[in-house]
Amino acid sequence: MSDFTTRPEIRGTFGVVTSTHWIASAVGMGILERGGNAFDAAVATGLTLQVVEPHLNGPAGDMPAILYSAQTGEIRVLCAQGPAPAAATIEHYRAQGLTLIPGSGLLATVVPGAFDGWMLMLKDHGTMELCDVMQPAIEYARDGHPMLPRVADAIAGVAEYFAAEWPSSAAVWCPTGAAPEPHALFRNPDLAATWQRLSDSPGDSRAARIDAAREAWRSGFVADAIFDYLKDAKVHDVSGRKHSAVLARSDMADWRATYEEPLSFEYHGWTVHKTAPWSQGPVLLQALAILKGVDLAAMDPNGAEFVHVVIEAIKLAYADREAYYGDPAHSDIPMAHLLSEEYNAARRALIADTASMDQRPGRVPGFEHLADAYIERAARDFGAGPVAAQEPTMAHLTERRGDTVHIDIIDRWGNMVSATPSGGWLQSSPIIPGLGFALNSRAQMFWLDEGLPTSLAPGRRPRTTLTPSMAEKDGARIAFGTPGGDQQDQWQLIWFLRFVHHGFDLQQGIDAPLFHSMHFQGSFFPREVRPGEMMVEPGVGEAVIADLRARGHRVTVAAPWTVGRLTAAMRDADGMLRAAATPRLMQAYAVGR
């Protein structure tokens, strides 16, 4: 184990906040200092991230969270992933001449979920007034915040497109007619005004005021602005054509964020909690189930054997993700079988000394047709051409820079939140005039093939990549996660394995060299498959990279310190709090005392 760390592991007893932007982390800590709990702090942090990282998340995006209540001792999932609209049928999209749902524009929009999810968390678990938790984000939108260079780059990359095709976006992101300069003070007065109106929602109690804001969002002035725009809007998207939205007023009015039980798995004394297969969350549990019978502790955590075995397990788990996952409210998902010891012993036996180039979903009795469909789909040419993936998370490793966001918070009472907000990126859809934010593009994760758990269907949740995590053992609990699209559960897996088997502390594990596979079918337009390809940071060393290539892996060596954006927070059994954040991209920070 290396003793090298870029930063100290934050320790204390009062509270810790770690997120993908230092301003948001400071806002969350400020809420804790004012007497708020972890849930109050998470809402304030999440709303602030929508201001300071608008290329990565927004109010009309989506947000899964895993919550631990110290009062009840329960761990629950909050699902703020909106479903497909009632008019979102395969027939409608096929009639547009599409084989894939575009990764941008109005056809890609599902019901906006993030705002209602944050409000539900605040109402049921928070203690502070709506106006108090919204105030920091309002002030940063109204009075300005330092423009991150990566946000400035993202806007500069689409400024001409906005001017030509999405003028409402140009008005907000290029208010002077040009893209903002890095580090310049940037304001979004329309968003500030929207949030101020929501913050001022009337009511005779704290809960009533929050409910009034939710109603104003789904059926009031926010919905009015959205559907006044959508009734005539027909906008250009990545397909190269113009399309109108299928989202209707009733879709927003009828939807609410909800709670669910987590999906859990026991691994070397730890109980790991994830979201259900409407996200990719269970893929981490499947990878753990495959690796449970491997002596990882005997391996060098940065060595070629460790990297090879973990990559091969990832390939197997992600093949099952592509074949079997989807919204369990709309499809029969065989998760119990996919997590069973007998099934994963057979999967483990498939790991050879050399890299596999095949897509190898398991054969689940009664579901074999889904495995066959994935193998066929992964070999298909969708004719999308060389289009950059429409999820910004991995763009800093390819053509453009960007990311999703993540938050981990623990308060002095032991309440915990792990949340991975995303969607509503400034690149994804035009700004709704007067509101200061864009709609989401999450529908691109559906397929236009019939009969799949991920087939487009009204009311069905897309199988998102957003996947917060929580784990517990002998009174200790960890909240962790990362942005990263398809890489989220890969990076989290590697971090967790090194923590469990090699004694890395939170920061050591985050700082250690990371890697991931691109072998399986991507979740975002244009749904690329890259058999045998993997990416690794050069910190593993040239000998390890050569060994991996000798084993048959198609290795891309990333630029130093560019892979992964993990954060983590932990409460030890004795009440000690710890937190850490990645140094990569130079903006995530952990704070606490």
VMD Tcl script that draws the C-alpha trace (Angstrom):
set ca {
  {0.00 0.00 0.00}
  {1.28 3.43 -0.91}
  {1.40 6.10 1.79}
  {1.15 8.86 -0.82}
  {-1.85 11.17 -0.69}
  {-2.47 14.52 -2.35}
  {-4.50 15.82 0.58}
  {-5.21 14.87 4.17}
  {-8.16 12.68 4.97}
  {-10.53 15.15 6.67}
  {-11.42 14.08 10.22}
  {-13.73 15.43 12.91}
  {-16.85 14.79 14.96}
  {-19.21 17.66 14.05}
  {-19.87 17.08 10.37}
  {-18.30 16.47 6.96}
  {-19.33 17.49 3.45}
  {-17.62 16.38 0.26}
  {-18.72 17.26 -3.24}
  {-17.43 17.92 -6.72}
  {-17.08 21.69 -6.20}
  {-15.48 23.55 -3.30}
  {-18.19 26.24 -3.19}
  {-20.93 23.62 -2.88}
  {-19.02 21.80 -0.14}
  {-18.61 25.08 1.75}
  {-22.33 25.82 1.37}
  {-23.22 22.41 2.80}
  {-20.86 22.88 5.74}
  {-22.37 26.28 6.36}
  {-25.80 24.69 6.70}
  {-24.43 22.22 9.24}
  {-22.84 25.09 11.17}
  {-26.23 26.82 11.34}
  {-27.80 23.77 12.99}
  {-29.11 22.02 9.89}
  {-28.79 18.29 9.45}
  {-27.26 16.27 6.61}
  {-30.47 16.40 4.59}
  {-30.77 20.18 4.83}
  {-27.11 20.43 3.83}
  {-27.54 18.04 0.91}
  {-30.37 20.11 -0.57}
  {-28.41 23.36 -0.26}
  {-25.30 21.68 -1.71}
  {-27.25 20.13 -4.57}
  {-28.93 23.38 -5.58}
  {-25.60 25.20 -5.46}
  {-24.03 22.61 -7.76}
  {-26.73 23.44 -10.31}
  {-25.36 27.01 -10.35}
  {-21.61 26.42 -10.27}
  {-21.53 23.26 -12.44}
  {-24.40 23.89 -14.90}
  {-22.78 21.82 -17.63}
  {-23.12 18.81 -15.33}
  {-26.53 19.06 -13.65}
  {-29.61 21.24 -13.44}
  {-33.03 21.66 -11.82}
  {-34.78 19.65 -14.57}
  {-32.32 16.77 -14.38}
  {-32.46 13.64 -12.25}
  {-31.21 12.63 -8.81}
  {-30.93 9.29 -7.04}
  {-29.88 9.40 -3.38}
  {-29.27 6.89 -0.62}
  {-30.24 8.17 2.83}
  {-29.42 6.91 6.32}
  {-31.58 8.23 9.15}
  {-29.90 8.13 12.56}
  {-33.34 8.47 14.13}
  {-34.87 5.38 12.52}
  {-31.71 3.43 11.72}
  {-33.07 2.85 8.21}
  {-31.32 3.14 4.84}
  {-33.62 4.12 1.97}
  {-33.29 5.12 -1.66}
  {-34.86 8.36 -2.87}
  {-35.72 8.06 -6.56}
  {-35.95 11.39 -8.36}
  {-35.57 9.83 -11.80}
  {-38.43 10.97 -13.99}
  {-40.08 8.49 -16.38}
  {-40.79 8.65 -20.09}
  {-43.77 10.84 -21.03}
  {-47.12 9.29 -21.93}
  {-46.59 10.08 -25.63}
  {-43.07 8.60 -25.71}
  {-43.76 5.50 -27.78}
  {-41.41 3.53 -30.00}
  {-43.84 4.10 -32.87}
  {-43.59 7.88 -32.54}
  {-39.79 7.88 -32.53}
  {-39.52 5.35 -35.35}
  {-41.87 7.53 -37.39}
  {-39.25 10.28 -37.15}
  {-36.83 7.98 -38.99}
  {-34.77 7.31 -35.87}
  {-32.93 4.14 -34.86}
  {-31.52 5.75 -31.69}
  {-33.02 8.42 -29.47}
  {-30.94 11.58 -29.95}
  {-28.60 12.53 -27.14}
  {-29.71 16.16 -27.14}
  {-32.76 18.25 -27.83}
  {-36.42 17.90 -26.93}
  {-37.10 14.30 -28.03}
  {-34.61 13.15 -25.39}
  {-36.54 14.69 -22.49}
  {-38.19 12.66 -19.74}
  {-40.16 14.09 -16.82}
  {-37.84 16.42 -14.85}
  {-37.09 14.84 -11.49}
  {-34.30 16.55 -9.55}
  {-36.17 19.50 -8.02}
  {-39.03 17.43 -6.66}
  {-36.54 14.92 -5.25}
  {-34.65 17.61 -3.36}
  {-37.91 19.02 -2.02}
  {-39.11 15.60 -0.88}
  {-35.83 15.05 0.98}
  {-36.10 18.46 2.63}
  {-39.73 18.00 3.65}
  {-39.43 14.50 5.10}
  {-35.92 14.53 6.55}
  {-34.73 18.13 6.83}
  {-35.34 20.63 9.60}
  {-34.75 24.04 8.00}
  {-37.02 26.37 6.08}
  {-37.12 26.21 2.31}
  {-35.96 29.82 1.98}
  {-32.90 29.14 4.15}
  {-31.62 26.15 2.19}
  {-32.30 27.83 -1.17}
  {-30.71 31.16 -0.27}
  {-27.03 30.28 -1.02}
  {-27.86 29.03 -4.51}
  {-30.07 32.05 -5.18}
  {-27.28 34.40 -4.16}
  {-24.68 32.67 -6.36}
  {-27.04 32.76 -9.35}
  {-28.04 36.40 -8.70}
  {-24.77 37.94 -7.52}
  {-22.36 35.75 -9.44}
  {-19.83 32.98 -8.97}
  {-16.37 32.36 -10.47}
  {-16.84 30.62 -13.82}
  {-15.00 27.31 -13.80}
  {-12.62 27.04 -16.77}
  {-14.30 23.78 -17.77}
  {-17.71 25.44 -17.81}
  {-16.30 28.28 -19.89}
  {-14.76 25.72 -22.26}
  {-18.06 23.85 -22.53}
  {-19.94 27.04 -23.38}
  {-17.27 28.16 -25.86}
  {-17.54 24.81 -27.62}
  {-21.26 25.27 -28.30}
  {-21.55 29.08 -28.46}
  {-21.89 29.21 -32.25}
  {-24.39 26.37 -32.19}
  {-26.44 28.17 -29.52}
  {-26.45 31.37 -31.54}
  {-27.61 29.54 -34.66}
  {-30.01 26.95 -33.22}
  {-30.78 27.55 -29.53}
  {-31.04 31.35 -29.06}
  {-32.56 31.06 -25.57}
  {-29.38 29.25 -24.50}
  {-27.19 31.86 -26.14}
  {-29.00 34.58 -24.18}
  {-28.20 32.94 -20.83}
  {-24.73 31.46 -21.40}
  {-23.35 34.14 -23.73}
  {-25.07 37.28 -22.42}
  {-22.49 39.59 -23.98}
  {-22.59 37.75 -27.31}
  {-19.45 35.74 -26.52}
  {-18.66 32.84 -24.22}
  {-17.70 33.90 -20.68}
  {-14.04 33.97 -19.74}
  {-12.63 31.41 -17.29}
  {-12.79 32.62 -13.67}
  {-14.97 35.59 -14.61}
  {-17.89 36.45 -12.36}
  {-20.93 34.86 -13.97}
  {-24.61 35.43 -13.17}
  {-27.82 33.66 -14.15}
  {-30.50 36.17 -13.12}
  {-33.35 34.18 -14.68}
  {-32.51 31.13 -12.57}
  {-32.15 33.32 -9.48}
  {-35.60 34.80 -10.09}
  {-37.12 31.35 -10.64}
  {-35.68 30.05 -7.41}
  {-36.63 33.19 -5.49}
  {-40.27 32.69 -6.49}
  {-40.10 29.04 -5.40}
  {-38.34 30.02 -2.18}
  {-41.12 32.53 -1.41}
  {-43.87 29.89 -1.73}
  {-46.63 30.55 0.81}
  {-47.99 28.24 3.48}
  {-48.89 28.06 7.15}
  {-46.16 25.54 8.00}
  {-42.70 24.51 6.87}
  {-44.09 21.42 5.13}
  {-46.86 23.42 3.47}
  {-44.34 25.91 2.05}
  {-42.26 23.08 0.60}
  {-45.36 21.47 -0.89}
  {-46.37 24.82 -2.38}
  {-42.96 25.04 -4.11}
  {-43.40 21.52 -5.47}
  {-46.83 22.49 -6.80}
  {-45.49 25.68 -8.36}
  {-42.88 23.54 -10.10}
  {-45.12 20.80 -11.45}
  {-48.35 22.74 -12.16}
  {-47.67 26.42 -11.51}
  {-45.48 29.08 -13.02}
  {-42.54 26.74 -13.79}
  {-44.75 24.31 -15.69}
  {-46.48 27.26 -17.41}
  {-43.13 28.53 -18.73}
  {-42.02 25.07 -19.86}
  {-45.18 24.27 -21.77}
  {-45.63 27.75 -23.19}
  {-42.23 27.17 -24.79}
  {-42.76 23.54 -25.81}
  {-46.10 24.08 -27.54}
  {-44.36 25.68 -30.53}
  {-40.73 24.62 -30.08}
  {-39.07 22.48 -32.71}
  {-35.32 22.41 -32.18}
  {-32.22 20.99 -33.78}
  {-30.58 18.01 -32.06}
  {-27.68 15.62 -32.57}
  {-29.65 13.65 -35.19}
  {-29.08 16.64 -37.49}
  {-32.82 17.38 -37.69}
  {-35.37 19.40 -35.73}
  {-37.85 17.75 -33.41}
  {-40.59 18.70 -30.97}
  {-40.95 17.40 -27.43}
  {-43.38 14.69 -26.39}
  {-43.41 15.88 -22.77}
  {-46.90 17.09 -21.78}
  {-48.25 19.16 -18.92}
  {-49.98 16.12 -17.42}
  {-46.67 14.20 -17.33}
  {-45.19 16.78 -14.95}
  {-48.37 17.35 -12.97}
  {-48.88 13.66 -12.21}
  {-45.33 12.66 -11.20}
  {-43.77 12.63 -7.71}
  {-40.36 11.55 -6.41}
  {-40.57 8.36 -4.34}
  {-38.76 6.20 -1.79}
  {-37.62 2.60 -2.27}
  {-35.76 -0.05 -0.35}
  {-32.10 -0.40 -1.39}
  {-30.70 -3.48 -3.07}
  {-28.01 -4.92 -0.78}
  {-25.18 -7.45 -0.89}
  {-22.82 -8.85 1.76}
  {-19.11 -8.65 0.90}
  {-16.35 -9.54 3.37}
  {-18.37 -8.31 6.33}
  {-19.63 -5.17 4.62}
  {-23.26 -4.73 3.58}
  {-23.24 -2.64 0.40}
  {-26.43 -0.74 -0.51}
  {-27.31 0.37 -4.02}
  {-30.27 1.55 -6.07}
  {-32.52 -0.88 -7.96}
  {-31.88 -1.81 -11.63}
  {-33.60 1.30 -12.98}
  {-30.04 2.52 -12.43}
  {-26.82 0.68 -13.08}
  {-26.28 0.44 -9.30}
  {-26.62 -3.37 -9.02}
  {-23.70 -3.81 -11.42}
  {-21.32 -2.97 -8.56}
  {-23.00 -5.67 -6.45}
  {-22.68 -8.16 -9.30}
  {-18.99 -7.38 -9.70}
  {-18.51 -7.92 -5.96}
  {-20.38 -11.23 -6.20}
  {-18.07 -12.37 -8.99}
  {-14.93 -11.26 -7.13}
  {-16.02 -12.64 -3.76}
  {-14.25 -15.91 -4.48}
  {-10.98 -14.30 -5.65}
  {-8.05 -13.69 -3.29}
  {-7.68 -10.01 -4.10}
  {-5.88 -9.31 -0.82}
  {-2.91 -11.32 -2.08}
  {-2.59 -9.11 -5.17}
  {-0.75 -5.83 -5.59}
  {-3.63 -3.27 -5.68}
  {-1.83 -1.44 -8.50}
  {-0.52 -4.56 -10.21}
  {-1.42 -6.11 -13.54}
  {-3.07 -9.19 -12.02}
  {-5.42 -7.06 -9.91}
  {-6.28 -4.76 -12.82}
  {-6.83 -7.68 -15.19}
  {-9.10 -9.67 -12.86}
  {-11.17 -6.63 -11.92}
  {-11.55 -5.54 -15.56}
  {-12.70 -9.03 -16.58}
  {-15.25 -9.11 -13.73}
  {-16.48 -5.68 -14.81}
  {-17.02 -6.93 -18.37}
  {-19.15 -9.81 -17.13}
  {-21.22 -7.70 -14.76}
  {-21.82 -4.97 -17.35}
  {-22.86 -7.51 -19.97}
  {-25.63 -8.52 -17.57}
  {-26.49 -4.87 -17.04}
  {-27.04 -4.45 -20.76}
  {-29.06 -7.64 -21.08}
  {-31.26 -7.61 -17.99}
  {-31.51 -4.24 -16.22}
  {-34.44 -1.86 -16.50}
  {-37.29 -0.35 -14.52}
  {-38.50 -3.14 -12.19}
  {-41.93 -1.48 -12.03}
  {-42.36 -2.27 -15.74}
  {-40.28 -5.43 -16.28}
  {-39.44 -8.64 -14.49}
  {-35.74 -8.23 -13.60}
  {-34.01 -11.43 -12.32}
  {-31.85 -9.66 -9.73}
  {-31.99 -12.45 -7.13}
  {-30.58 -14.87 -9.70}
  {-27.97 -12.37 -10.90}
  {-26.67 -11.96 -7.33}
  {-26.82 -15.65 -6.35}
  {-23.66 -17.54 -5.36}
  {-24.23 -20.37 -7.85}
  {-24.66 -17.98 -10.77}
  {-21.61 -15.89 -9.88}
  {-19.40 -18.93 -9.28}
  {-20.06 -19.82 -12.92}
  {-19.37 -16.24 -13.98}
  {-16.12 -16.20 -11.98}
  {-14.95 -19.34 -13.78}
  {-15.07 -17.43 -17.08}
  {-12.21 -15.15 -16.04}
  {-9.13 -16.38 -17.91}
  {-5.51 -15.26 -17.99}
  {-6.13 -13.25 -21.15}
  {-8.59 -10.50 -22.00}
  {-11.97 -11.49 -23.41}
  {-13.12 -9.78 -26.59}
  {-16.67 -11.16 -26.44}
  {-19.89 -9.80 -24.97}
  {-20.82 -12.52 -22.46}
  {-24.11 -11.94 -20.65}
  {-25.12 -14.85 -18.45}
  {-27.84 -17.29 -19.49}
  {-30.65 -16.75 -17.00}
  {-33.41 -19.37 -17.28}
  {-36.47 -17.85 -18.91}
  {-34.53 -14.75 -19.97}
  {-32.15 -16.19 -22.56}
  {-33.74 -14.07 -25.29}
  {-32.49 -10.93 -23.54}
  {-28.91 -12.21 -23.56}
  {-29.20 -13.00 -27.27}
  {-30.72 -9.57 -27.96}
  {-27.81 -7.82 -26.27}
  {-25.18 -9.76 -28.21}
  {-26.96 -8.85 -31.45}
  {-27.42 -5.22 -30.44}
  {-23.78 -4.78 -29.48}
  {-22.74 -5.83 -32.98}
  {-25.20 -3.55 -34.75}
  {-24.25 -0.43 -36.71}
  {-26.74 2.29 -35.86}
  {-25.37 4.65 -38.47}
  {-24.88 7.44 -35.95}
  {-21.47 8.38 -37.30}
  {-18.53 9.79 -35.31}
  {-20.57 11.79 -32.78}
  {-19.16 12.60 -29.34}
  {-21.07 10.92 -26.52}
  {-23.94 13.07 -25.28}
  {-23.12 12.64 -21.60}
  {-20.45 15.11 -20.58}
  {-18.88 13.04 -17.82}
  {-16.13 11.41 -19.85}
  {-15.58 14.28 -22.26}
  {-12.43 15.44 -20.48}
  {-10.93 12.11 -21.60}
  {-12.03 12.58 -25.21}
  {-13.13 15.74 -26.98}
  {-14.93 17.99 -24.51}
  {-14.69 18.61 -20.79}
  {-17.48 18.00 -18.31}
  {-18.98 15.73 -15.70}
  {-21.93 14.75 -13.52}
  {-21.77 15.73 -9.81}
  {-21.75 13.86 -6.50}
  {-22.36 14.68 -2.83}
  {-21.58 12.78 0.42}
  {-22.59 14.33 3.76}
  {-22.62 13.18 7.39}
  {-23.82 15.31 10.30}
  {-23.05 15.20 14.04}
  {-26.04 12.96 14.70}
  {-24.91 10.38 12.17}
  {-27.43 11.11 9.38}
  {-25.91 10.40 5.97}
  {-26.61 11.27 2.34}
  {-25.01 9.95 -0.82}
  {-26.46 11.60 -3.94}
  {-25.51 11.70 -7.62}
  {-27.45 14.49 -9.36}
  {-27.14 14.87 -13.12}
  {-29.01 15.80 -16.27}
  {-30.32 19.14 -17.45}
  {-26.85 19.96 -18.75}
  {-26.49 23.26 -20.53}
  {-25.36 21.29 -23.61}
  {-28.36 18.94 -23.59}
  {-31.37 21.07 -24.41}
  {-32.33 24.72 -25.00}
  {-32.86 27.00 -22.01}
  {-36.55 27.45 -21.17}
  {-37.05 31.19 -21.71}
  {-37.41 33.05 -18.43}
  {-36.48 30.10 -16.19}
  {-32.70 29.99 -16.65}
  {-32.38 26.21 -16.99}
  {-32.70 23.47 -19.60}
  {-34.59 20.21 -19.72}
  {-32.87 16.83 -19.51}
  {-31.82 14.31 -22.18}
  {-32.13 11.07 -20.19}
  {-34.44 9.36 -22.72}
  {-31.36 8.62 -24.85}
  {-30.81 5.60 -22.57}
  {-33.91 3.84 -23.91}
  {-33.86 1.50 -26.90}
  {-36.24 1.67 -29.83}
  {-36.35 -2.14 -29.98}
  {-39.44 -3.87 -28.63}
  {-39.49 -6.36 -25.77}
  {-36.49 -5.20 -23.69}
  {-36.45 -4.02 -20.07}
  {-34.96 -0.82 -21.50}
  {-37.36 -0.42 -24.44}
  {-38.91 3.04 -24.62}
  {-42.37 2.92 -23.03}
  {-44.67 5.53 -21.45}
  {-44.16 5.82 -17.71}
  {-40.99 3.70 -17.67}
  {-37.85 5.01 -16.00}
  {-34.71 5.01 -18.18}
  {-31.94 2.73 -16.96}
  {-29.75 5.55 -15.77}
  {-26.04 5.40 -14.95}
  {-26.46 7.44 -11.75}
  {-25.45 5.30 -8.81}
  {-24.69 6.56 -5.28}
  {-23.41 4.05 -2.72}
  {-23.54 3.31 0.98}
  {-21.93 0.50 2.97}
  {-21.95 -0.54 6.64}
  {-20.07 -2.92 8.93}
  {-20.07 -3.28 12.74}
  {-21.50 0.20 13.32}
  {-19.32 1.96 10.74}
  {-20.91 3.46 7.63}
  {-19.54 4.90 4.39}
  {-21.22 7.08 1.77}
  {-19.36 7.22 -1.52}
  {-19.78 7.81 -5.22}
  {-18.54 9.55 -8.33}
  {-19.62 11.16 -11.56}
  {-18.61 9.22 -14.64}
  {-21.48 7.77 -16.69}
  {-20.72 4.12 -17.39}
  {-17.56 4.42 -15.33}
  {-19.27 5.31 -12.04}
  {-19.56 1.80 -10.66}
  {-16.19 0.80 -12.08}
  {-14.31 3.52 -10.20}
  {-16.37 2.95 -7.06}
  {-15.67 -0.78 -7.24}
  {-11.91 -0.28 -7.50}
  {-11.93 2.20 -4.62}
  {-14.00 -0.11 -2.42}
  {-11.88 -3.18 -3.16}
  {-8.69 -1.37 -2.18}
  {-10.39 -0.08 0.96}
  {-11.59 -3.54 2.01}
  {-8.64 -5.71 0.95}
  {-5.60 -3.44 1.11}
  {-6.27 -1.06 3.98}
  {-6.32 2.14 1.94}
  {-7.94 5.01 3.80}
  {-10.49 7.19 2.02}
  {-8.00 9.61 0.46}
  {-5.36 6.99 -0.38}
  {-7.95 5.00 -2.30}
  {-9.14 8.07 -4.17}
  {-5.58 9.11 -5.05}
  {-4.51 5.64 -6.25}
  {-4.33 5.11 -10.05}
  {-7.70 4.29 -11.56}
  {-8.76 2.34 -14.64}
  {-11.94 1.29 -16.42}
  {-13.31 -0.76 -19.31}
  {-15.04 0.49 -22.48}
  {-15.71 -3.07 -23.66}
  {-19.51 -3.12 -23.23}
  {-22.19 -1.04 -24.94}
  {-22.24 2.58 -23.81}
  {-25.35 4.04 -22.22}
  {-25.26 7.34 -24.12}
  {-25.76 8.25 -27.75}
  {-24.26 6.93 -30.03}
  {-24.10 3.74 -27.87}
  {-20.57 2.72 -28.79}
  {-19.02 -0.70 -28.14}
  {-15.21 -0.99 -27.91}
  {-14.31 -4.67 -27.45}
  {-11.32 -5.24 -25.20}
  {-10.61 -1.53 -24.73}
  {-9.65 -0.17 -21.35}
  {-8.18 3.06 -20.01}
  {-5.65 3.33 -17.19}
  {-3.79 6.15 -15.52}
  {-0.01 6.08 -16.04}
  {0.57 5.90 -12.28}
  {0.36 2.10 -12.39}
  {3.72 2.09 -14.16}
  {4.99 1.11 -17.59}
  {5.57 -2.52 -16.59}
  {1.95 -2.97 -15.57}
  {0.71 -1.36 -18.78}
  {2.96 -3.66 -20.84}
  {1.72 -6.69 -18.90}
  {-1.91 -5.75 -19.55}
  {-1.24 -5.40 -23.26}
  {0.49 -8.78 -23.25}
  {-2.70 -10.23 -21.76}
  {-4.62 -8.91 -24.77}
  {-6.16 -5.72 -23.36}
  {-6.38 -2.81 -25.76}
  {-4.96 -0.22 -23.40}
  {-5.30 3.54 -23.68}
  {-3.10 5.39 -21.23}
  {-4.88 8.47 -19.93}
  {-3.17 11.73 -19.14}
  {-1.96 11.78 -15.53}
  {-4.62 12.54 -12.92}
  {-7.59 12.52 -15.27}
  {-9.59 9.35 -14.49}
  {-12.31 9.38 -11.84}
  {-13.94 11.99 -9.59}
  {-14.61 10.02 -6.41}
  {-15.69 11.43 -3.08}
  {-16.33 9.55 0.16}
  {-17.43 10.19 3.74}
  {-17.33 7.75 6.67}
  {-18.57 7.54 10.23}
  {-16.61 5.12 12.38}
  {-18.39 3.10 15.04}
  {-17.01 5.43 17.74}
  {-18.44 8.53 16.03}
  {-15.28 9.76 14.30}
  {-16.10 11.32 10.93}
  {-13.86 11.17 7.89}
  {-14.10 12.56 4.36}
  {-12.07 12.77 1.16}
  {-12.34 14.12 -2.38}
  {-10.48 13.58 -5.62}
  {-7.75 16.00 -6.67}
  {-8.52 15.24 -10.32}
  {-9.85 18.20 -12.31}
  {-8.94 20.40 -9.33}
  {-12.39 21.35 -8.08}
  {-13.76 18.68 -5.70}
  {-13.18 19.27 -2.00}
  {-13.99 17.69 1.33}
  {-14.55 19.91 4.36}
  {-15.40 19.15 7.95}
  {-14.47 19.48 11.59}
}
mol new
graphics top color blue
foreach p $ca { graphics top sphere $p radius 0.5 }
foreach p [lrange $ca 0 end-1] q [lrange $ca 1 end] { graphics top cylinder $p $q radius 0.2 }
display resetview
